[in-house]
Structure formats: structure tokens, C-alpha cells
């Protein structure tokens, strides 16, 4: 079901609930055979740092079993080494043959694949956490090795409250899948999905925290415009969103059920949601999700095209 098909559902929370249920039943559990023994991180940005923090806090690996490298920022590597005790160095030639995570910006993928090819091809599994880069493109660039997986997480990994979805190539053994899910379970929850759902997942949960923050900005600005001090409005709006999230985590009710418990006939909440509906709020949300999904697909097409262009350039220079 595409997001636009949800426009007739009851309220915004019902919209989110229906879209979320598309992936119900995909939750996975770690197995004993999936225990991580070491981890390689290509890229030393925010995601790698969040994974390091989650792994260490959850006692998944000791710091000396985590290896990190990046393209050129030695100061960043030194900072990670000092703060966490991980093996953060430029030279990855001595990294172990272990689960390897590609955590770079989309524009840096081609260079990372070329520069770190010796490490990547001897890995038991390469896990790409790069938005908009399909596994078919990675396979085309790498050849037959290694097995591939693709993940989409979100920025809540920093506080170990992310939701991460993972897709695997056919034939990836269960013990390697369990290693991937043990890794991301350290920073939140994990769901398995088919890769064809990845663009929509990116639009929902990958970009989703930004939608919540944007709503928070709007609530704050609205209260401030009506006379409340901006600081007080920001504090109240922030805690309201935090509290609603805690309710979702703590209670078995659906979002719709929780919403209806707040709405009294003829009351203030009903009036507010009627105003949102009058402004086509649900249609706007659906268009936002659709726009993000389209952009994710476009990024994948751009990456495919860039790989073909690079391959053509190499062939032209080596007749």
C-alpha cells in the first residue's frame, strides 16, 4: 500500500500506524552463532561513533576489537581512539577479516570501495549503511565477493533508540545475519525487510526523526506567536513529544487508541485536529513521504549512473 492510499484513514496517528504495520512481523532475535568477535568501520562519522558507543555500552565487543578508518581526517581518528580506546588508524591493511560496515557519505562510496577493496573482499560480509546505494550497484563494483547486506538506521542511534532495517543478498547465512542484527541491536531495534522496500523505509524511519523535529518547531513557533515566551514554549513542546514517545514505548495501545483517549467530544484536541484536517494535513504528510521515497530512488539511479561512467572511463584509459 502506497502512502497516498492512507489519506482516508482516521487521523495522523492512524496513518503512521498503518504504514508502520507494513513491516510488522519482521523483528528478529540475536542467536548464539551470531556473536561478533571484531568489527571494521569504513567511515568515522556520526553513525560510526553511535555504533561504537552502543557496542561498548551494551558490552557487545571490547574497544580493542573495533577498527575504524576514514578518508583523510587524522584528528577525527585520534579523537575516537582517545575517547573510546578503539583501533582508529588510517592504514586498514592490518584490520581483521571481520564484519565490515561501509558508513560513508554517498558521494564517497566509489572512492571508499576502490581504496579499501583489499579489506572489503576478504570480509565475511560487507554491510552498507549508505543511503541510496542499492546492493546491485555494490555488487557491480566489487565483483563476486564479499556477501552483501544493506541497512538503514536513523540518528536516534546516538541515544540507542534507533530503528534499523536490514536487507540481505540471497544466500547470506544466518550466522552472519545474526552478527549484523547484534550490531544494530546495540543502538535500538532491528527489522528485516526485502531490499525493494528500502526506499520507503528511508522515507519513513530514516528521515522520520526530522519530521518529528519539524512538528516540534512548528508547535513552539505557534505558541510563541500567541504570546508564550519562546523558551517556555520550546520546553513544553519538547517534553510533550518526549512524553508521547514514552507512552508509545510503554503501552500496548495503538497510536490511534492513545489519540482517541485525549480527544473529548467538543474539546480542544478535537478542535485542533479538525483544523489540521481542514488544511489537508494527512495529504501533506503523504506527499512528504512520497517525495522522500522518490528522492531515495533517484539517488540510487544517480549512483548506478556514476558507477557506469567510472567503469567507462577506466575502459577508455585501458584499451
C-alpha positions in Angstrom: 0.0 0.0 0.0 1.5 3.3 -1.0 1.3 6.3 1.5 -1.3 8.1 -0.7 -3.7 5.2 -0.2 -3.9 6.1 3.5 -5.4 9.5 3.1 -8.8 8.4 4.1 -7.7 6.8 7.4 -8.7 8.3 10.7 -6.1 10.9 11.8 -2.4 11.3 11.6 -1.6 8.6 14.1 -3.7 6.1 12.2 -1.7 7.0 9.1 1.5 6.3 10.8 0.2 3.1 12.4 -1.0 1.7 9.1 2.3 2.5 7.4 4.3 1.0 10.2 2.3 -2.2 10.1 3.5 -2.8 6.6 6.6 -4.3 8.2 5.1 -6.0 11.2 6.4 -9.4 12.0 9.9 -8.6 10.8 11.5 -8.3 14.2 14.5 -10.6 14.6 16.5 -12.0 17.5 20.2 -12.5 18.0 21.4 -16.1 18.0 24.4 -17.6 19.8 26.1 -18.3 16.5 25.9 -14.7 15.6 28.2 -13.4 18.3 30.5 -10.7 17.0 34.2 -11.1 17.6 35.5 -8.0 15.8 34.2 -5.1 13.7 35.6 -2.9 10.9 34.1 0.5 10.3 34.9 2.3 7.0 34.0 5.9 7.8 34.4 7.7 11.1 31.3 10.0 11.2 28.3 10.2 13.4 26.9 6.7 12.6 30.2 5.0 13.3 30.5 6.9 16.6 27.0 5.9 17.6 27.7 2.3 16.8 30.9 2.4 18.8 29.1 3.9 21.8 26.2 1.4 21.6 28.5 -1.6 21.2 30.6 -0.6 24.2 27.7 0.3 26.4 26.0 -3.0 25.6 29.2 -4.9 26.1 29.0 -6.5 22.6 32.7 -6.0 21.9 35.7 -4.7 23.8 37.2 -1.5 22.3 40.3 -3.1 21.0 38.1 -5.3 18.8 36.7 -2.3 16.9 38.7 -1.0 14.0 37.9 2.4 12.3 39.3 4.2 9.4 38.4 7.2 7.2 39.5 9.0 4.1 41.7 11.8 5.4 40.7 13.2 8.9 43.5 12.0 11.2 42.3 14.3 14.0 38.9 12.5 14.0 40.6 9.1 14.2 42.7 10.3 17.1 39.7 11.6 18.9 37.8 8.3 18.6 40.9 6.4 19.7 41.4 8.6 22.8 37.7 8.7 23.8 36.8 5.1 23.2 40.0 3.1 23.0 39.2 1.7 19.6 41.7 0.9 16.9 41.3 4.1 14.8 44.0 4.3 12.1 44.5 5.4 8.5 46.1 2.1 7.4 43.5 -0.6 7.2 45.8 -3.3 5.9 46.1 -4.9 9.3 42.4 -4.9 10.1 41.0 -8.4 10.7 38.8 -10.4 8.4 35.5 -9.4 10.1 32.1 -7.9 9.5 32.8 -4.6 7.7 30.5 -1.6 7.7 30.6 0.9 4.9 29.5 4.1 6.7 30.5 7.0 4.4 28.6 9.7 2.5 27.0 8.6 -0.8 29.5 10.8 -2.8 32.4 9.0 -1.2 31.3 5.4 -1.8 33.2 4.8 -5.1 36.4 6.1 -3.6 36.0 4.0 -0.5 35.3 0.9 -2.4 38.4 1.4 -4.5 40.7 2.4 -1.7 39.6 -0.3 0.8 39.0 -3.1 -1.7 41.6 -5.4 -0.2 39.9 -5.2 3.2 36.4 -5.5 1.7 36.9 -8.5 -0.5 38.3 -10.6 2.4 35.4 -9.6 4.8 32.9 -12.3 5.5 30.2 -9.7 4.9 30.1 -6.1 3.8 27.2 -4.1 5.3 26.4 -0.8 3.6 24.8 1.8 5.7 24.9 4.4 2.9 21.6 5.9 1.8 20.5 5.5 -1.8 23.1 2.9 -2.8 21.5 -0.4 -3.8 23.2 -3.8 -3.4 23.2 -4.4 -7.1 25.5 -1.3 -7.6 27.8 -2.5 -4.9 27.9 -6.0 -6.4 28.7 -4.5 -9.8 31.6 -2.5 -8.3 33.0 -5.3 -6.2 32.6 -8.5 -8.2 31.7 -11.8 -6.6 33.0 -11.1 -3.1 32.0 -10.5 -0.3 28.4 -11.2 0.6 26.4 -8.1 1.0 23.8 -6.5 3.3 22.2 -3.1 3.4 21.0 -1.2 6.4 19.0 2.0 7.0 19.1 3.4 10.5 18.4 6.9 11.9 20.0 9.5 14.1 18.4 8.1 17.2 21.2 5.6 17.2 23.2 8.2 19.2 20.8 7.5 22.2 20.5 3.8 21.5 16.8 4.3 20.4 17.1 3.9 16.6 15.1 1.6 14.4 17.3 -0.1 11.8 16.1 -2.1 8.9 18.3 -4.6 7.1 18.1 -6.3 3.7 20.4 -9.2 2.7 21.5 -10.7 -0.6 20.2 -14.2 -1.2 22.4 -16.8 0.4 23.8 -14.8 3.3 24.0 -17.4 6.1 22.0 -17.0 9.3 25.1 -16.6 11.5 26.2 -13.5 9.5 22.7 -12.1 9.6 22.7 -12.5 13.4 26.0 -10.7 13.6 24.5 -7.7 11.8 21.5 -7.7 14.0 23.5 -8.0 17.1 25.4 -4.9 16.0 22.3 -2.8 15.4 20.5 -4.1 18.4 23.2 -2.3 20.4 21.7 1.0 19.2 18.0 0.2 19.1 15.6 -2.3 17.4 16.1 -4.2 14.2 13.8 -5.3 11.4 14.4 -7.5 8.3 12.9 -6.3 5.1 13.3 -7.0 1.3 15.6 -4.5 -0.4 12.8 -3.3 -2.6 11.1 -1.7 0.5 14.3 0.2 1.4 13.3 3.5 -0.4 10.0 3.7 1.5 11.7 2.7 4.8 14.2 5.5 4.2 11.3 7.9 3.7 9.5 6.7 6.9 12.0 5.8 9.6 15.3 7.1 8.1 14.0 10.6 7.6 11.3 10.3 10.2 13.0 11.9 13.2 13.3 15.1 11.1 9.5 15.1 10.6 9.0 15.0 14.4 11.5 17.7 15.0 9.9 19.9 12.3 6.5 19.4 14.0 8.2 20.4 17.3 9.5 23.6 15.7 6.0 24.4 14.4 4.4 23.8 17.8 6.9 26.0 19.5 6.6 28.8 17.0 2.7 28.7 17.2 2.7 29.0 21.0 5.3 31.8 20.8 3.2 33.7 18.2 0.2 33.5 20.6 2.2 35.2 23.4 4.1 32.5 25.2 7.8 33.1 25.8 9.8 31.1 23.2 11.9 29.3 25.8 8.9 28.1 27.7 7.1 27.1 24.5 10.2 25.1 23.5 10.4 23.3 26.8 6.7 22.4 26.9 6.7 21.2 23.3 9.9 19.2 23.7 8.6 17.4 26.8 5.3 16.8 25.2 6.9 14.9 22.3 9.2 13.0 24.7 6.2 12.0 26.8 4.2 10.9 23.8 7.2 8.7 22.7 7.4 7.2 26.1 3.7 6.4 26.1 4.1 4.6 22.7 7.0 2.6 24.1 5.3 1.7 27.4 1.7 1.0 26.4 0.4 -1.7 24.1 -2.3 0.6 22.6 -2.1 1.7 19.0 -1.4 5.4 18.3 -5.0 5.8 17.3 -6.2 4.5 20.6 -3.9 6.8 22.5 -5.0 9.8 20.4 -8.7 9.0 21.0 -8.2 8.9 24.7 -7.0 12.5 24.6 -9.9 13.7 22.3 -13.1 14.7 24.2 -16.2 15.4 22.0 -16.3 19.2 21.5 -13.0 19.6 23.3 -9.7 21.4 22.5 -7.9 18.5 20.9 -10.8 17.7 18.6 -10.8 21.4 17.5 -7.1 21.3 16.9 -7.2 18.1 14.8 -10.2 19.4 12.8 -8.1 22.4 11.9 -5.3 20.1 10.8 -7.7 18.1 8.7 -9.1 21.2 7.1 -5.6 22.0 6.0 -5.1 18.6 4.4 -2.6 17.6 7.0 -2.8 13.9 6.1 -2.4 14.7 2.4 0.7 16.8 3.2 2.2 14.0 5.2 1.6 11.5 2.5 3.2 13.9 -0.1 6.2 14.3 2.2 6.7 10.6 2.5 6.2 10.1 -1.3 8.8 12.9 -2.0 11.4 11.3 0.2 10.8 7.9 -1.4 11.2 9.4 -4.9 14.4 11.1 -3.8 15.8 7.8 -2.4 15.1 6.1 -5.7 16.7 9.0 -7.7 19.8 8.7 -5.5 20.1 5.0 -6.4 19.7 5.8 -10.1 22.4 8.5 -9.9 24.8 6.1 -8.1 24.2 3.5 -10.8 24.9 6.0 -13.5 28.1 7.2 -11.7 29.4 3.7 -11.5 28.8 3.1 -15.2 30.5 6.4 -16.0 33.5 5.4 -13.9 33.7 2.0 -15.5 33.5 3.5 -19.0 36.4 5.9 -18.1 38.6 3.0 -16.9 37.9 1.1 -20.1 38.7 4.1 -22.2 42.0 4.6 -20.5 42.9 0.9 -20.8 42.1 -0.1 -24.4 
